Amino acid sequence: GLYQSRDLKGFAYNTGWQWSNGQTTSLGISWQNRRHRAPDPLYDERRQDKRFTAQVVQTAPLAKHWTVSGSAGYVHNDSNLGLYKVDKHYVRVGLHYQF
């Protein structure tokens, strides 16, 4: 519904490197100010969030078409609605096939 649409202001910066061994490293940060256009159905109030994210990703080739990746990051979402407040760190590992 309309409560999922939002006006957004923010910035993001991403940078990356490709190493001689085929590995890649990337870093990214973003900040967003989100104002939803209609009331949230659970709270009957318009949601407003201030969200900050940071992430580092390392990717390495394994074999033809296969890569492995690892990432670590942080998400902080300050919201006027309690259900949407988030403050977490995460670590992910992935195996990827590209055809």
N, C-alpha and C positions, 0 to 999 in steps of 0.2 A: 504494500500500500504506500500511500504518500508519506507515511511516517518513516519509511526507509530512505527516502530521498533527502539530500542535504546540500547545504551550501558549504563550500570548503575553501579555506585559505591556508596556505602553508608553504613549506619549502622542503626540498630533498637534495641530497648530495650523494653521489655514488662515484667511486673510483675503483680501478682494478689494474692488475698487473698480470702479464703472461710470462712465465719463466721459461728458460731454455729447455727444461725437462718436460714441458707440456702442461705443467700444473698452472692453475690460475688462482689468484687471490683477489677478493673484492671486499670493499668496505662501504657501508652505507649508513646514513642517518636521515631522519625525516622528522618534521614537526608539522602538525595539522591542527587547525581550529575548525571544528565541525559543528554546524547548527542545523538540526533537522527541521524539515519544513512543516511537520504536523505532529500532534501529540502521540507519544508512545502509547499503544493500547493497554499496557499493563499499569502505567502510572498516570495516564491522562494528563501528561505534561510533555512539553517539547524537550527533547534531549539536546544537550550541549556538551561536547567533548573537547578536551585538549589532549592530543596524543603525541607521544614522542617514541621513536623507535631507533635502534642502532643494531647493526648486524655485521658480522664478518663471515665470509664463506671461503673455503678452500676446496678446490676441485682437482682431481688427479685422474689421468687416463689409466685404464686397466688393460684393455685389449681393444681390438677394432670394434667400434660402436659402443663400448662400455666405459663408464666413468664412475668414480666414487666421490662423494662430497661430504663435507662436514661443515656445519654452521653453528654459530653461537650468537645469541642476541638478547636484547632487552626490549620490553614493551611497557610503557607507562601510559595508561589512559585515565585521565581525571574527568569524571562525568558528574553532572548534576543529579543523575539517577544511579543509585547504589548498585544495581545489577550490572552496570557496564563499567564500573571502576576496575582497573587491572593494573597490577604491578608485578611483573614476572620476568625471570630469566629463562632461557631455553637453550637446549643443545639438540641438534638433529644430525643424523647420519643417513645418507641415501645412496642407493645403487641405481644407476640410470643407463638405459639402453636407447640409443638414437638410431633411427633407420631412415 
